[in-house]
Amino acid sequence: MDEDTSDKRLDSEPSEDKEVVVVGWDEDDPENPFNWPRRRKYINVLIPIYICLLTAANSTSTGIMAFWGPARFHTTRLGFQFSVTSYLIAFSFASLVTAPLSELLGRKRIYQAATMLSALLFIPQALTTNLALLLSMRAIQGVAASAGNALIGGSIADLFRARERSLSMNLFVLANLVGQGFAEFMFTEPIVAAICLWIGFNWSCIYLGMSSTLLVFGQYGWSPGWLGTIQLTTVIGGLVGFLSSYHQEILYTRACKSSSTGQARPEARLYYAMLGAAVFPAAMYGFAWTGRPHIPWPVPALFLTIAFAAISAMYAGVYNYLADAYETYSASAQAAHGFSRSIFAACFPLLTHAMYFNLGFPIASTLVASIALVLGLAPVLIYVYGPRLRARSKVTSALTRGAF
């Protein structure tokens, strides 16, 4: 990567009379990452996006091994499933440290050290047949991998102004789907708390789907190899969600033009997120009741693809929204979001087998869809009440004073 883009940061410290002193770049300073040539910006952002893609791929890579892993590591299916859980729990807690730390020390060194450590940890995982060693290596790798996700939102906010960052953010979301302050923000910022609960649950459905699709499509008599191909619904859904981002960007640009300041309020990033919040549970209801042996498999696969496309649209809206609302401090806001997302994703696969066999496949998926339907109110409420909540926030009110 190029030189660190976060050494010169926006810094503010409220005094007793609540006034804020802001230290930043000169508008025309060539060293300001906002003023870098576009080619240089995208080189500096595509590298961490690629790291994110590898991180996401690694997080789910042991899922399909559920057919052979228990025998290799002399454990039960549930015991082997902890190879996903240990990675994601360590990932989620580490995100709360790596993101704020990057805002103090810069991001480049954290990226470099984390990716080197993550790469080396594949060696013992490939060679061992000891479950305890596998789980411990996966956990340490999860700590290292947190940099490949928690820091990227901040890196993009360092390089692109609000009106320019949509493509980079959407590429980040696509990388997650194709590959798959501390928590001052999860508990003190109502907006972040609502987003954490909503998107955390929806994102965990990808990991729930990783396990549940093996069960649902196993009804069609497929071999383990063929069952693995159904994960292509995630890829296709991610691509559809990515394409939808172009229309979201058109809507955002219109909002900018209609604003007296030339800058749209952050809530203008949520149009497709609100649509996705409605489409996702609808698609899950469809998946729940069509995933049966007497109904051709392309039907539930189509609903699953639509569900993943909706998750992509929601995820993109959230990342763009947090970047716009929290600007310099977006990495910390996104760290809280990443923490809850990873915790949900770590726990859900452990419940899948028991939930689907105890409730029955249609009822289990219907339960997921129903929870998603209720939580889908979150982006609508944020769109309506977001300006008031941001006005009450010490962070966002200082950053956007008088802008929206």
PAVO-24964 format. One record per residue (C-alpha): residue in one letter; residue number from 1; x, z, y negated. Coordinates in Angstrom, 2 decimals, m for minus. Layout:
% residues N
   type   seq      east        up     north
      A   NUM         X         Z         Y
...
//
This chain:
% residues 404
   type   seq      east        up     north
      M     1      0.00      0.00      0.00
      D     2      0.97     m0.33     m3.63
      E     3      1.92      2.65     m5.72
      D     4     m0.49      5.56     m5.62
      T     5     m3.59      4.93     m7.70
      S     6     m4.61      8.54     m8.09
      D     7     m1.58     10.14     m9.76
      K     8     m3.18      9.86    m13.18
      R     9     m6.60     11.39    m12.79
      L    10     m9.46     12.23    m15.07
      D    11     m9.13     15.95    m15.62
      S    12    m11.54     18.26    m17.32
      E    13    m11.74     22.01    m17.71
      P    14    m14.70     23.63    m19.43
      S    15    m13.85     26.19    m22.07
      E    16    m15.94     29.20    m22.96
      D    17    m18.14     27.14    m25.28
      K    18    m18.74     24.56    m22.53
      E    19    m16.79     21.82    m24.34
      V    20    m14.80     19.46    m22.15
      V    21    m11.37     18.00    m22.89
      V    22    m10.90     14.69    m21.08
      V    23     m7.46     13.21    m20.39
      G    24     m7.44      9.63    m19.16
      W    25     m5.91      6.17    m19.47
      D    26     m5.76      4.01    m22.54
      E    27     m8.35      1.26    m22.24
      D    28     m5.76     m1.56    m22.16
      D    29     m3.00      0.26    m20.24
      P    30     m1.66     m2.25    m17.65
      E    31     m0.83      0.64    m15.30
      N    32     m4.46      1.67    m15.22
      P    33     m5.73      0.52    m11.78
      F    34     m8.92     m0.69    m13.46
      N    35     m6.75     m3.30    m15.25
      W    36     m4.83     m4.51    m12.21
      P    37     m5.32     m8.12    m11.04
      R    38     m8.16     m8.46     m8.54
      R    39     m5.79     m9.59     m5.78
      R    40     m3.72     m6.44     m6.16
      K    41     m6.85     m4.29     m6.18
      Y    42     m8.22     m5.78     m2.99
      I    43     m4.88     m5.51     m1.17
      N    44     m4.84     m1.82     m2.04
      V    45     m8.41     m1.30     m0.87
      L    46     m8.47     m3.49      2.25
      I    47     m5.66     m1.52      3.87
      P    48     m7.57      1.80      3.87
      I    49    m10.75     m0.06      4.88
      Y    50     m8.86     m1.37      7.90
      I    51     m7.72      2.18      8.65
      C    52    m11.37      3.22      8.44
      L    53    m12.36      0.47     10.89
      L    54     m9.81      1.76     13.41
      T    55    m10.99      5.33     12.84
      A    56    m14.61      4.40     13.49
      A    57    m13.71      2.41     16.60
      N    58    m11.70      5.34     17.96
      S    59    m14.52      7.81     17.36
      T    60    m16.80      6.02     19.83
      S    61    m14.20      4.48     22.11
      T    62    m14.59      7.06     24.88
      G    63    m18.37      6.60     25.07
      I    64    m18.39      3.76     27.58
      M    65    m15.82      5.70     29.66
      A    66    m18.63      8.11     30.61
      F    67    m18.95      6.08     33.83
      W    68    m15.33      6.63     34.90
      G    69    m13.94      9.40     32.67
      P    70    m15.42     12.40     34.54
      A    71    m13.68     11.39     37.77
      R    72    m10.34     10.73     36.06
      F    73    m10.38     14.08     34.28
      H    74    m12.06     16.04     37.08
      T    75    m14.99     17.19     34.99
      T    76    m18.70     16.65     34.48
      R    77    m20.26     13.96     32.34
      L    78    m21.03     16.58     29.68
      G    79    m17.48     17.89     29.81
      F    80    m16.08     14.42     29.22
      Q    81    m18.55     13.88     26.37
      F    82    m16.66     16.57     24.47
      S    83    m13.93     13.98     23.93
      V    84    m16.22     12.54     21.27
      T    85    m17.36     15.93     20.01
      S    86    m13.87     17.44     19.61
      Y    87    m12.75     14.39     17.62
      L    88    m15.72     14.46     15.26
      I    89    m15.84     18.21     14.66
      A    90    m12.14     18.28     13.77
      F    91    m12.69     15.15     11.67
      S    92    m15.57     16.73      9.76
      F    93    m13.76     19.96      8.85
      A    94    m10.53     18.18      7.96
      S    95    m12.43     15.88      5.59
      L    96    m13.21     18.89      3.43
      V    97     m9.48     19.40      2.92
      T    98     m7.99     15.90      2.86
      A    99    m10.33     14.52      0.20
      P   100     m9.85     17.26     m2.43
      L   101     m6.14     17.42     m1.58
      S   102     m5.84     13.73     m2.35
      E   103     m7.23     14.36     m5.81
      L   104     m4.40     16.81     m6.45
      L   105     m1.46     15.15     m4.67
      G   106     m2.44     11.48     m4.58
      R   107     m3.79      9.48     m1.68
      K   108     m0.95      7.26     m0.50
      R   109      1.18      9.88      1.26
      I   110     m1.88     11.32      3.00
      Y   111     m2.85      7.85      4.27
      Q   112      0.68      7.22      5.54
      A   113      1.20     10.55      7.32
      A   114     m2.29     10.57      8.82
      T   115     m2.16      7.05     10.24
      M   116      1.30      7.61     11.77
      L   117      0.13     10.82     13.45
      S   118     m3.07      9.21     14.69
      A   119     m1.15      6.32     16.25
      L   120      1.30      8.60     18.08
      L   121     m1.51     10.69     19.55
      F   122     m2.78      7.72     21.58
      I   123      0.25      8.02     23.86
      P   124     m0.58     11.38     25.50
      Q   125     m4.25     10.42     25.72
      A   126     m3.41      7.27     27.66
      L   127     m1.08      9.04     30.09
      T   128     m2.83     12.33     30.85
      T   129     m5.49     13.21     33.41
      N   130     m5.81     16.76     32.07
      L   131     m9.09     17.33     30.22
      A   132     m7.78     20.17     28.04
      L   133     m4.90     18.00     26.82
      L   134     m7.26     15.08     26.17
      L   135     m9.62     17.25     24.11
      S   136     m6.81     18.85     22.12
      M   137     m5.19     15.48     21.36
      R   138     m8.57     14.06     20.34
      A   139     m9.14     17.03     18.03
      I   140     m5.76     16.64     16.31
      Q   141     m6.38     12.91     16.06
      G   142     m9.73     13.67     14.41
      V   143     m7.89     15.70     11.77
      A   144     m5.55     12.79     11.08
      A   145     m8.38     10.25     11.15
      S   146    m10.30     12.09      8.43
      A   147     m8.03     10.47      5.86
      G   148     m9.20      7.06      7.05
      N   149    m12.73      7.83      5.95
      A   150    m12.92     10.68      3.46
      L   151    m10.44      9.20      0.99
      I   152    m11.67      5.62      0.79
      G   153    m14.60      6.24     m1.54
      G   154    m12.19      7.85     m3.99
      S   155     m9.67      5.03     m3.61
      I   156    m12.33      2.46     m4.43
      A   157    m13.49      4.49     m7.44
      D   158     m9.83      4.57     m8.60
      L   159     m9.55      0.79     m8.55
      F   160    m12.94     m0.61     m9.55
      R   161    m15.32      0.16    m12.37
      A   162    m18.92      0.93    m11.45
      R   163    m20.12     m2.66    m11.92
      E   164    m17.28     m4.03     m9.74
      R   165    m17.11     m1.66     m6.80
      S   166    m20.18     m2.67     m4.79
      L   167    m18.41     m5.27     m2.60
      S   168    m15.58     m2.88     m1.73
      M   169    m18.00     m0.08     m0.89
      N   170    m20.07     m2.40      1.28
      L   171    m16.96     m3.60      3.10
      F   172    m16.18      0.05      3.74
      V   173    m19.65      0.55      5.24
      L   174    m19.28     m2.60      7.32
      A   175    m15.94     m1.34      8.66
      N   176    m17.62      1.90      9.74
      L   177    m20.42      0.13     11.57
      V   178    m18.32     m2.57     13.15
      G   179    m15.59     m0.22     14.27
      Q   180    m17.67      2.80     13.97
      G   181    m13.46     20.33     m4.62
      F   182    m14.33     21.46     m0.98
      A   183    m17.77     21.68      0.31
      E   184    m17.94     22.90     m4.40
      F   185    m20.23     20.07     m3.77
      M   186    m22.38     20.49     m0.55
      F   187    m23.80     23.81     m1.71
      T   188    m23.65     23.56     m5.51
      E   189    m24.85     19.97     m5.96
      P   190    m28.51     19.49     m4.88
      I   191    m28.07     15.72     m4.83
      V   192    m25.14     15.94     m2.41
      A   193    m26.98     18.48     m0.24
      A   194    m30.02     16.19      0.09
      I   195    m27.84     13.18      0.86
      C   196    m25.85     15.16      3.42
      L   197    m28.96     16.12      5.36
      W   198    m30.58     12.69      5.17
      I   199    m27.69     10.34      5.84
      G   200    m26.03     12.81      8.20
      F   201    m29.00     12.66     10.53
      N   202    m29.37      8.89     10.28
      W   203    m25.66      8.28     10.85
      S   204    m25.72     10.55     13.90
      C   205    m28.31      8.21     15.39
      I   206    m25.48      5.70     15.90
      Y   207    m23.78      8.19     18.19
      L   208    m27.09      9.18     19.72
      G   209    m27.68      5.48     20.32
      M   210    m24.28      5.17     21.95
      S   211    m25.54      7.44     24.72
      S   212    m29.26      6.70     24.71
      T   213    m28.89      2.92     24.94
      L   214    m26.93      3.35     28.15
      L   215    m29.95      5.20     29.54
      V   216    m32.67      2.95     28.11
      F   217    m31.06     m0.36     29.04
      G   218    m29.91      1.09     32.35
      Q   219    m33.58      0.74     33.36
      Y   220    m33.03     m3.02     33.49
      G   221    m30.53     m2.67     36.33
      W   222    m27.49     m3.64     34.26
      S   223    m23.93     m2.91     35.34
      P   224    m21.80     m0.57     33.18
      G   225    m19.99     m3.58     31.72
      W   226    m23.22     m5.24     30.64
      L   227    m24.49     m1.94     29.22
      G   228    m21.44     m1.82     26.98
      T   229    m22.37     m5.15     25.41
      I   230    m25.57     m3.67     23.97
      Q   231    m23.33     m1.95     21.41
      L   232    m23.14     m5.38     19.78
      T   233    m26.45     m4.43     18.17
      T   234    m24.39     m2.12     15.96
      V   235    m22.14     m4.99     14.90
      I   236    m25.00     m7.39     14.21
      G   237    m26.97     m4.72     12.40
      G   238    m23.94     m3.90     10.28
      L   239    m23.52     m7.55      9.32
      V   240    m27.19     m7.84      8.36
      G   241    m26.91     m4.68      6.28
      F   242    m23.80     m6.07      4.61
      L   243    m25.59     m9.29      3.70
      S   244    m28.47     m7.29      2.21
      S   245    m25.98     m5.70     m0.17
      Y   246    m25.82     m8.96     m2.13
      H   247    m29.44     m8.67     m3.16
      Q   248    m28.94     m4.98     m3.92
      E   249    m26.13     m6.01     m6.23
      I   250    m28.43     m8.50     m7.99
      L   251    m30.94     m5.71     m8.57
      Y   252    m28.19     m3.43     m9.87
      T   253    m26.92     m6.12    m12.26
      R   254    m30.43     m6.58    m13.64
      A   255    m30.65     m2.85    m14.22
      C   256    m27.33     m2.98    m16.11
      K   257    m28.56     m5.79    m18.34
      S   258    m31.77     m3.95    m19.16
      S   259    m29.90     m0.78    m20.11
      S   260    m29.07     m0.16    m23.76
      T   261    m25.57      0.96    m22.77
      G   262    m24.93     m1.96    m20.43
      Q   263    m24.49      0.51    m17.58
      A   264    m27.27      1.20    m15.10
      R   265    m27.99      4.74    m14.01
      P   266    m26.56      5.56    m10.54
      E   267    m30.05      5.63     m9.02
      A   268    m30.14      1.83     m9.36
      R   269    m27.86      1.79     m6.32
      L   270    m30.65      3.12     m4.10
      Y   271    m33.18      0.27     m3.95
      Y   272    m32.14     m0.90     m0.50
      A   273    m31.41      2.64      0.62
      M   274    m35.07      3.48     m0.02
      L   275    m36.12      0.36      1.88
      G   276    m33.81      1.29      4.74
      A   277    m35.27      4.80      4.82
      A   278    m38.65      3.25      5.63
      V   279    m37.40      0.48      7.95
      F   280    m35.22      2.74     10.09
      P   281    m37.96      5.00     11.50
      A   282    m40.26      1.99     11.94
      A   283    m37.58      0.22     13.97
      M   284    m36.94      3.37     16.01
      Y   285    m40.63      3.64     16.83
      G   286    m40.47      0.02     18.02
      F   287    m37.38      0.75     20.12
      A   288    m39.03      3.85     21.59
      W   289    m42.04      2.02     23.00
      T   290    m40.55     m1.34     23.95
      G   291    m37.51     m0.05     25.85
      R   292    m39.25     m0.29     29.22
      P   293    m38.47     m2.37     32.31
      H   294    m41.66     m4.44     32.04
      I   295    m40.80     m5.53     28.47
      P   296    m37.95     m8.07     28.11
      W   297    m34.73     m6.41     26.96
      P   298    m34.28     m8.59     23.82
      V   299    m37.30     m6.85     22.26
      P   300    m35.86     m3.30     22.18
      A   301    m32.45     m4.79     21.37
      L   302    m33.96     m6.46     18.31
      F   303    m35.52     m3.21     17.12
      L   304    m32.20     m1.44     17.65
      T   305    m30.42     m4.08     15.58
      I   306    m32.94     m3.65     12.75
      A   307    m32.43      0.11     12.89
      F   308    m28.66     m0.27     12.53
      A   309    m29.11     m2.74      9.66
      A   310    m31.26     m0.13      7.90
      I   311    m28.56      2.52      8.44
      S   312    m26.02      0.14      6.93
      A   313    m28.16     m0.39      3.83
      M   314    m28.72      3.36      3.44
      Y   315    m25.06      4.17      3.93
      A   316    m23.93      1.58      1.38
      G   317    m26.41      2.87     m1.17
      V   318    m25.22      6.45     m0.70
      Y   319    m21.53      5.63     m1.12
      N   320    m22.13      3.54     m4.21
      Y   321    m24.44      6.18     m5.64
      L   322    m21.94      9.02     m5.15
      A   323    m19.14      6.91     m6.64
      D   324    m21.23      6.17     m9.74
      A   325    m22.60      9.70    m10.14
      Y   326    m19.35     11.61     m9.56
      E   327    m16.72      9.03    m10.58
      T   328    m13.36     10.89    m10.53
      Y   329    m14.72     13.55     m8.21
      S   330    m16.45     11.15     m5.85
      A   331    m13.97     11.83     m3.04
      S   332    m15.03     15.48     m2.95
      A   333    m18.72     14.57     m3.03
      Q   334    m18.16     12.07     m0.25
      A   335    m16.14     14.61      1.72
      A   336    m19.17     16.90      1.83
      H   337    m21.27     13.93      2.87
      G   338    m18.72     12.97      5.52
      F   339    m18.59     16.54      6.82
      S   340    m22.32     16.77      7.50
      R   341    m22.38     13.22      8.89
      S   342    m19.62     13.99     11.37
      I   343    m21.09     17.35     12.41
      F   344    m24.43     15.70     13.19
      A   345    m22.69     12.87     15.02
      A   346    m20.55     15.29     17.02
      C   347    m23.50     17.33     18.30
      F   348    m26.17     14.71     18.95
      P   349    m24.52     12.96     21.93
      L   350    m24.40     16.33     23.73
      L   351    m28.20     16.51     23.58
      T   352    m28.95     12.94     24.59
      H   353    m29.00     13.15     28.36
      A   354    m31.14     16.31     28.55
      M   355    m33.48     15.20     25.74
      Y   356    m34.18     11.76     27.19
      F   357    m34.72     12.97     30.74
      N   358    m36.77     16.06     29.81
      L   359    m39.00     14.37     27.23
      G   360    m39.00     10.87     28.68
      F   361    m37.36      7.89     27.01
      P   362    m40.26      6.85     24.71
      I   363    m41.02     10.39     23.52
      A   364    m37.34     11.19     22.87
      S   365    m36.86      8.12     20.68
      T   366    m40.20      8.82     18.97
      L   367    m38.96     12.30     18.07
      V   368    m35.86     10.80     16.46
      A   369    m37.98      8.29     14.52
      S   370    m40.36     11.01     13.31
      I   371    m37.53     13.18     11.95
      A   372    m36.06     10.12     10.24
      L   373    m39.44      9.36      8.68
      V   374    m39.65     12.80      7.06
      L   375    m36.03     12.75      5.89
      G   376    m36.61      9.27      4.48
      L   377    m38.21     10.93      1.46
      A   378    m34.73     11.98      0.31
      P   379    m33.65      8.72     m1.41
      V   380    m37.06      8.37     m3.05
      L   381    m36.86     11.89     m4.46
      I   382    m33.29     11.30     m5.60
      Y   383    m34.35      8.08     m7.32
      V   384    m37.15      9.89     m9.16
      Y   385    m35.48     13.22     m9.92
      G   386    m31.80     12.22     m9.83
      P   387    m31.35     12.05    m13.63
      R   388    m32.71     15.59    m14.04
      L   389    m30.54     16.95    m11.23
      R   390    m27.45     15.27    m12.66
      A   391    m28.23     16.68    m16.08
      R   392    m28.08     20.18    m14.59
      S   393    m24.78     19.52    m12.81
      K   394    m21.62     20.64    m14.61
      V   395    m19.68     17.83    m12.98
      T   396    m21.96     14.84    m13.55
      S   397    m23.16     15.97    m16.98
      A   398    m19.55     16.07    m18.19
      L   399    m18.73     12.66    m16.72
      T   400    m21.87     10.82    m17.84
      R   401    m22.73     12.65    m21.04
      G   402    m25.10     10.48    m23.01
      A   403    m24.60      7.43    m20.79
      F   404    m27.89      7.48    m18.85
//
